[in-house]
Amino acid sequence: MKHIQVFLNKHGYGLKEDGILGPVTLAAAREYVVKKCNSMGIQVPAKGIVWVRTDERLTNTFDDFAVVFNKSVAQMVFGCTTTAGKYYIQNPVTVGGITGTAVAKKQVAKSSHRFVTSPNWKSLWTGAPYFQQVRPIEIYRDGNKDEKIDTEIQTKGLYGINFHKAGLGSFIDNWSAGCFVAPKPVWIQICSYFTNGEEIDLILI
């Protein structure tokens, strides 16, 4: 996940770009997130996830990142995507008469997602714990397939924009139609911080 260090270095952090997400990278990511949230008037959660969209392109890769907070302490930083994969970019769905790939707008949506888990993961959607969207969020509908985020069409509602695991590969493909996803191994680690039924805010900066 070298892209996280590359992004942070563009904002003044002198990180070694080795893709190792150790304590130094975590500290830099936390500082960036806190400063960015403060500048936007956003409160960093005592417990939750802050998602960082690194560009306005739809690349089909895990080119964004996020920081997990627990007890007001940054616990981990991980690579992810906050945009859909190539399949749904090229095959946008139609909802409410609007055809376009769902792209979450940068926002704070209070208690928008509820953590869902079970002793039997095979019974769960995608076969692993996930965060289910339970309150409205704002999205764009991007239908021109140019792989750039377009902001002309905005709607708000319940769209099934969940947070969940992806597969083991380097590409998003059909793992996301607008959901926020991370590779399976890191996703399992993220889930260890949460308990069934907990609600967190969507914080996307």
N, C-alpha and C positions, 0 to 999 in steps of 0.2 A: 504493500500500500504506500509506495513511494510518493504517489500523487499528493498525499496529505502533507508531507514534508515540503514538497515543491510549492504547494499553495501557501503554506505558512511562511515559507522563506520569502515569497513575494510580498508578504506583509511585515517583513523586518525580523523574522526569526532565523537565526543562524544554525539551522538544524543540518545534521548529516543526512543526506538523501539516500538512505540505505533500505527503506521500507520496513524497518524494525520499529514497531509502535511501542517503545518502552517508556519509562518514566519521563524522560526529557521531552519527547514528542507529546506525551499526554499533558505535561505542564504547559507547553506552548499552546496546545489546542484549547485547554481550559482558559488560558489567559485571553486568547483571541475571542473565544465565545463570550466570556464575561464582558470584555470591552465592547464587543459588537452589540450585545444585548443592552448594555448600559446606554450606548449611544442611540439606541432605538427606543429606549424607555421600557424595555422588557426585563422582567425579573427572571433570573436563572432559577430553575426549580430546585427545591430541596431534594426531590426525588423525581426522576424523569429522564427524558432524552432531549437534547438540543441537536437539531439536524441542520447541517450547513450545505447549501447548494453552491457549488464552486463555480458554475458557469451557466449560461443560458442555452446550452446545446443539449440535444438528445443523442447521446453517444452510444447507448446500449452497453455501457460499462459501469462499474462501481466507481464513478469518478467524484462522488460527493463524500462527506464524512459526517460523523455524529459523535457526541460525547454523552456518556451515561453519568448521571449524578445520583448519588445515594447519600442521605444524611448530609447534604450540602457539599459533598466531596466528589470531585471528578474521579470516577472509578476506572473508566476505560475510554479509549478513542478507537473508532473502527471505520473502515471503508464501507460505503453503501451507495445506493442510488435513491434519489427522491423523484425520479421520473420513470416513465414507462420504458419497456424494452422494445426492440426493433419490430417484433411481430405486431404489437398493438399500435406502434407508430404508423406502420404501413397498412394496418387493417383497423382503423379507428371504429369504435362502436357508436351507435346512435342512442342517445338518451334524451327523452323529452323533446324529440324532434330536432336535436342538435347532434350532428356527427362530428366527432373529434376525440382525440386521445385526452384523457383526464390528466391535467398537470396541476398539482397543488400549488396554490399561491403562497408566497412567503407571508407568514401570519402567525398569530397565537390564537389557538382555539381551545378554550378552557374545558377540561375533562372530556375531551373529544374521543379518547380511546380507552378501551377497557381490556386488561390483560386476561387472556383465556388460556387455561391449562387444565390438565387432567392427569391422574395417575397412568392412564392408558393413552399415550400420545397417538396411537394409531386411530383413535376415535376423533382426533382433532382435524380441522381443516388444514391442509398441507402436511399433516402428520407431525406437527410440532406446535409448541405454544406460539401465540401471536397476540397482537393488539388489534382488537376489532373497533372500527369506527362506530361510535354510538351517538354522536352529536354532529350537527352540521359543520362543514368546513367550506372554505372558498376554493374554487378551482377555475382553471382556464380549460376551454375545449379547443384543442389544437388539431385541425383537420387537414392541413395542407401538405403534410408529409415531408416538409423541408428540413426536418431534424433540428429546428431552432424553435425555442419556446415563443409562441405567439400569445399576446395578452388581450386581443380584441374582444373575445367572447368570455365573459365571466359569469359564473353561477355559484349558488350556495345550496348545499343540501347534504343528504346522506348518499354516498356513492360507493360504499365499500372500499374506501381508500384505507386499507389496513397496513399494519407494519408486520412483516413476516420474513421467514427465511427464503433464500433462493437455493439454487443447487450448488454444486461444487466447482463449476466452471467459472471463467472470467467474464462471461457475457450475460446480460439480463434476459435476452430473447423473449420468451413468453411467460417469464416468472412475474412480470408486473405489467398491469394495464393502468398504472398510476399509483400503485402501492409503493411504500417505502420498504426496500428489501436489502438484506445483507447476506453474504455467503453463509451457508449452513453452519460451519464450525464456529464462527464468531457469534452467530445468532444464538446458539445454545448457551454461550457464555453470558450474553446480554440477558437472557431470560432468567438466569440464576438470581438476579437482583430483585425480581418481582414476584408477587403472589397472586393467586387467582382472584379476579374481581377488582383488583386495583385499577383506578382510573388515573390517567396522566393527560397533560396538555399536549396538543400538537404545537411545537415551537419550531418553526422553519425560518431560518435567517439567510 
